[in-house]
């Protein structure tokens, strides 16, 4: 097996890491202090990324994107994971579900998103429907050639900076082998559409500057032409286009864990107690050994899942394993880092407490650890006929 990166992949890693360290790291203190990314800062990041030619790297070349394969894109996401989410979101990666747009929708949504002229957000989660997508309450009724939408979405990431939302709603019920289930339909809805309001969400301890929002729909009327795909085919769209978002979470967890490890290792080498660096004490050195081993293991799981996707084989279980292990690994690594730093680890001045806080959400969004374990165990038992 050849684990070496190709020259192109190494160039991607080096370019993104350099950008993150030189352009994004210096901005993080302000974001942590204010909880905001100033609009002009976001626009400047977009401009610089476009200058690099790296905007929309996940979108196929036929639509003007970078056309990176899954493995190379995962390497890119791993490097972006080192930086604040509030800043890295402006390194535009439009949702690849927009590739399902028809010709008219491409001109209005996909292509402007690829050019960095419009930003999208993805809206599925509701107050009473998280992992159980089929139980969503937001509903659209047909009225002539239009659909009228009512309901609420919450925990919608970066909707505050989005120009349009990719919204999944129920449009009826259908009979399945498991009984009646909601028919799910996907709509493309522009900010400013009457009856569509984007408002601030909850104050989260994780990822300051990367806001969650609440989307309210009150008799929001949209034409049938804004259905993405076909009516009732929303669940199929999800399973076709969105499963790899879990891989992005795994990759960013690995990148952030490596940054935390570097900080902890440097501290262990420099901080002295009893006349010697604390890294020489087994209680600290063994933590470093465990951290390094777990980070490498998570990295390999993540890259293998990306490689399987590029081979066009079933990677669902491996993606679930990568997301599960990498997110839980990050929790352990950041906790060890706090312990290595001691009391200073909890002080904002070192920055370690930020990574500890940020790590907590990774085991929840894009499918909880429990959901990932369900996917993994179901695949194991299915192969045994159970």
Secondary structure, 3 states (H helix, E strand, C coil): CCCCCCHHHHHHHHHHHHHHHHHHHHHHHHHHHHCCCCHHHHHHHHHHHHHHCCCCCCCCHHHCCCCCCHHHHHHHHHHHCCCCHHHHCCCCCCCHHHHHCCHHHHHHHHHHHHCCCCCEEEECCECCECCCHHHCCCEEEEECCEEEEEEEEEEEECHHHCCEEEEEEEEEEEEECCEEEEEEEEEEEECCCCCEEEEECCCCCCCCCCCEEEEEEEEEEEEHHHEECCCCEHHHHHHHHCCCHHHHHHHHHHHHHHHHHHHHHHHHHHCEECCEEHHHCHHHHHHHHHHHHHHHHHHHHHHHHHHHHHCCCCCHHHHHHHHHHHHHHHHHHHHHHHHHHHHHHHCCCCCHHHHHHHHHHHHCCCCCHHHHHHHHHHHHHHHCCC
